[in-house]
Structures are given as C-alpha cells and as structure tokens.
Amino acid sequence: MIRKIVVGVLAIAYPVFVFLALVIFKLPVRVIGIVIAVFALSMLILKGSDDRSRVTTIALAVIAICVMVFASEVALKFYPVLVNAVLLATFGGSLFSKPGGIVYDFANLGDSTLRYGAHRNAIMRYCRKVTMVWCAFFVLNGSAALVTALFMPVEFWTLYNGFLTYMLIGLLFALEFIVRVHVQRRLRRPVFISQMSRTSREDDCILAYDGRFEDGVFKCWKDFLIESARLRDALSRRPEGKVVVNVEDNWNFILALCSILQVGKVALVPSNLTIDFMRQMDDGDMACLSDRHLEGAMDIGDILSEEKCDLDLEMPVIGPEARIVLYTSGSTGKPKACEHFLWELEDDNDSLGEYYRKDFQKRLLVSSVPPQHAFGIVFSIIKPFIHAVPISRRRILGPDELAGLGDHRLLLISTPSFLRLAISDDAISHGIPSRDVSMIVAGSPLHRHEAKKVAEVFGRFPFEIYGSTETGAIARRVDVDEEASWWTVNHSVKISIDDDGCLVVSCDGVHGECPFTTSDVVEIREDGRFRLLGRRDSIVKIAEKRVSLVEIADRVVQTGLVEDALAVRQDSESRGVYVAVVAVLCDEARARFEGMSHGQVVKVFRNILSNSLEGVTIPRKWRFVDAIPRNEMGKVQMEEVDAILKEPVV
C-alpha cells in the first residue's frame, strides 16, 4: 500500500519534481534521469508483476533511459505526453472491446447493481459517451502537454502539467457528475401508468426477465408497446365492458391490465384462477383474458403471436376513473368485489415513502405472491412497473428456489407462510445467510419468535405491511425490539376505534365505504401507533370473561413446545363456549412426547398454561398437526380447521 502511494504521488507531482530539480537545485539532466531510473528500478524489483502501478513505473523508466541517453530536457518533460497517450489507448481501446467502455467498468466497481438494472443499456450508452469524452480530453491534453514540452520554458510546462491539467480534470469530473445526476433522475423517476406515453421509457429499458437475469431473456419497453397494442386491438373488438385477468405470468399480467384499462374496460382480478370462482363472478358482461389456455377465454399467447403491420404504438391515455375490481374470498371461498380506481392503487404504491424506495431499484426483485392478490398486484406488479424495476415473469414457489437466482442482491416480496417454510427447513435455511435479501411481507402478522428466526436466517428482519384488499397498505413495522408489536401508521392514513374496539381506517386508498371498519380489534397509543389484539370474532366470552383467542395462541407458542398455534371458539350444548387449539409441535417436543398418549400430552400443556391463563380460558380441545391450513397469503382456512377439530383423536 505504501509503495502504491509513493508511485501515485510521484506520478502526480512529477512536473513539480522536475521543476525543483532543474530550476531550484539546478541538477544536470542526466543526474535527474539517473534518480528517476533508480526509483523506477527499485519499484519494479519490489513490486509484483500484477501491480496496477506497473505501467506508471515502466513509463518513468522509459523516460529516465531517454534522458540519460540523450541528456535531453525535452525528454524529461515528455512524461505527461506519454501518460496521456497510454490513457488514450486504454480508454479508446475499451470502446472496441466493451459496450460501455472502461467507464462502465469503473461504474460497476462503485455500484455492482448496475448490471441487472432496468436501465442497464441506457447506462452503458451513457458510460460509452463519457469514455469518448475522456478520449477527446486525452487527445487535447496530450497535445497541449506536447506543445509545452517542445516549445515552452520549464516554468510554464510545470504550471500547465502540474496544476492546470488537474484543474481541467477536476472541472471535467464536476461537469460529468452534474450531468450524471440529471441522467439518473431522469432514468429513475417513477412514471405512473395513467401518465405513460410511448416515450416514457427507452426502447431497450428492461422491464421483465425469464429464468435467471443473466440468461438475458428480457422483455423491454419496446416489447410492451408492441404487445400491449396487439392486446388492445383484440380487446377493442369485444363487446363486453369487463375483462377478467386470468393470468399466471407476471409480464402477461401487466400487459393485460394496462391494455384493458387503455381501451376503457373494467379489469376484474379474481383472487384465484379456478373456473368455479370465475363463474360466481360472471354477470353476463364479462370477457376473459388468459395465458392458461382456458376454454372460451381470449388466449394471450395466440393474440401476441399474430403478425399485424398496422399497429398503433401510441398509448391511449388512461382516464383517472379507470377501474380495477379485486376479488377476495377470505375464508368463505365466495367472491367479494373490492373496487378501486387505478390512481388509488398507484397511490398505495407510494404510501410507504422513502423507507424502502431508496433500496428498491438497487435489488433484483423476486416474488412468491400471486399477482391476483392486492399485495401482489401492488408490490410485485404495479410498483416495479412504475419504478422500472425488472420483474421475474415466474413467481418463486418455494424458498429453495432462492439458491438458483445467482449472487444478486434480492428484494423478496413474500408472505409469512413462505418465510415459515424457509426457517423450518434446515437444508434451505443453512444456505440463505450468504444471500443479501431484503423482504417486504404481508398477508398476516408474523409472531415475534418467527420474526427473530427469520432475522437469524436472512440476516435482517422482514419489513411487514398491514393492510387489506379494501384499504391497501395501512401500517408497517420492522421487528427489531420490544416495540415490534406496535404498528406505525402510513402517511395520509387516519385511524380510530369503534364501539367494539375494531380499527377504523380513513385513507385515499379506500374506495366506496370510507371510513372503513376492519374486523381487527386494536389498542391505539397516544403516539398514534397501534397493536393488534385479534379479530372481532377472536374475542369471546367464557364464563363472563372476555378472552382473546390470539393471546391464548401466543401463550401456547410461548411454552416453547410448538412452532405455530391457532386458538378457536367452540360451542357445545354440554360444555357451552370453550377454546380449542390446533398446534404444530416443534422437533424437540415431538421427541419429548414420543410414546405418550394424546391425553398425557394435553395434560403437559394444561399444567404449563395454568401459570399464565385462568382455568376457564385454558383450551379444552387439542389437535396436533403438521401444519395449520393457510392459503398462499398466510390466511387461515377455517373450513379445514373445523374439519381437523371434528376428527377423532388417534
């Protein structure tokens, strides 16, 4: 390191060294050459052949030899000319061998995420232009250095090459920085779907990829213009005013959604893609756009394969009242329509502010959430599309797939159920800590012990979002301390409590009934943060006592014998109202209870819980399962839970 510094200082201060030797100390030219030669030779001997300063040292040696042979002061002043020539050859040669030139390599050293960003091609073009500017500078600066060496006295030569050159280099750096900031702002600025036009992005702006990003199977802005035009042409010939988006591929989803809205139709997004669910949605004025080869549906693959020469690539303006209807089935399985204007989902896209957005465009986005869910459509589809973050066309189905995504920094859009699977499988969790993975999670709250385990496996806590299909994102939290059970309300959201203790929400994202009353019982602090106490139906009265089923489930988990637990209300003519529990035993508990009867295991739990729960609130019915039935978003499927509780004890 010291040797590198010495060589670097000499390379920069060379003109001053020559001025002092010639003018101040009046040393003979050959003596100066000998000093330079000795220095260069010692550096070559002491330094390895792979050292980056080797070229500088060799250049000094060449100058020293010429000075000693010809006793020429001009040769002594030729070093800046030689440096500019070497730099010109290096920068200029890179223009023929690398798309972005050597400047792109420098940029990647400072920010390795550039190679998998949406604007990779635009950045390469910019870096290539900057490389060409530097080539022009080396030509002009080298020419000036040559003129000063041949025709100017050593004083002026020193002034130009030892001072003015570095001033010009600094000025060029400053101007490039100003231009770069402007270019970055232009490339990274969000463009809302309702404001998009044909020129909103560069034609080769990467919006989606298939497989691994480095495979290079991309969909770009030009593809979006062409393919959305084909879908618009097909949709405009249909009489129906509503179109179901029955799509699995994330790229096809954003194509379908935008095309439907651009032709003035209503986009219907079912919570699942089954035929029965869509039949329940059908009101007679509904077409279907699908990539799943459904009978009677408009097939996206067939439409996109058609060759048309007269396509209009100008994007129609989407009106502010463009409607998207999200369907949720909850635990009942029956479709419930939640209507939103496009701008409401776009605004929900920004509701969490700069907390995560500063990191959003510097990671490769992957999602395990289907686009049919409100959380998925906003954070896996709309948000990345607005911010030009490339999306994977295929969602990942299991945490083991994270290992096949390369060494990129990842932003994982996921659910608690996905994370539970990741932390419960040692074969998966052991390979994850080497990855740089940020997580945005929604669907259901993570238990505190689960969040801690996720932090142990992934190296950071997940960023949790609380919200609903009706309201969008309401609040957020990151489980880092004892305050983690409290949620921070997003900006523009106002909350209160109704007479039953349920959370009441007022925000721009609520379409229709506003304020919207949730089914979540909460406690609100003076600072505006709130804590979930359970669902309205999770507060029950047993022997005149109000009991929280969520609290009981937490107490069961706190025994350290189970990984997951669910407490539910049960009604019986003989017992009256009582609590039942469905629990997943941990590995240690399975080993401990091996050979014991069901009744003996239940007795162990009842004895432990007697220290924290009143006798009437201790669960009376217990069922131990491999996993609590939940859907893809982590929501409990009560019909399956009821079936489990009705099963006889084995």
Secondary structure, DSSP 8 states (H G I E B T S, - for coil): -HHHHHHHHHHHHHHHHHHIIIIIS---HHHHHHHHHHHHHHHHHHS-TT-TTHHHHHHHHHHHHHHHHH--HHHHTTHHHHHHHHHHHHHHHHHHH-TTHHHHHHHHHH-GGGGGSTTHHHHHHHHHHHHHHHHHHHHHHHHHHHHHHHHS-HHHHHHIIIIIHHHHHHHHHHHHHHHHHHHHHHHHS---GGG--TTSS-TT-EEEESSSGGG--EEEHHHHHHHHHHHHHHHTT---SEEEEE--SHHHHHHHHHHHHHTT-EEEE-SS--HHHHHHH--SSEEEEESS--TTSEEHHHHHHS--SS---S-----TT-EEEEEE-TTTT--EEEEEEHHHHHHHTTTTTHHHHHHHTTSEEEE-S-TTSHHHIIIIIIHHHHTT--EESS---SGGGGGGSTT--EEEEE-HHHHHHHHH-HHHHTTSTTS-EEEEE-SS---HHHHHHHHHHHSS--EEEEEETTTEEEEEEE-SSGGGGEEEE-TT-EEEE-TTSEEEEE-TT--SSSSEEEEEEEEE-TTS-EEEEEEGGGEEEETTEEEEHHHHHHHHHTTTSEEEEEEEEEEETTTEEEEEEEEEE-HHHHHHHTT--HHHHHHHHHHHHTTTS-GGGS-SEEEE-SS--B-TTS-B-HHHHHHHHHS---
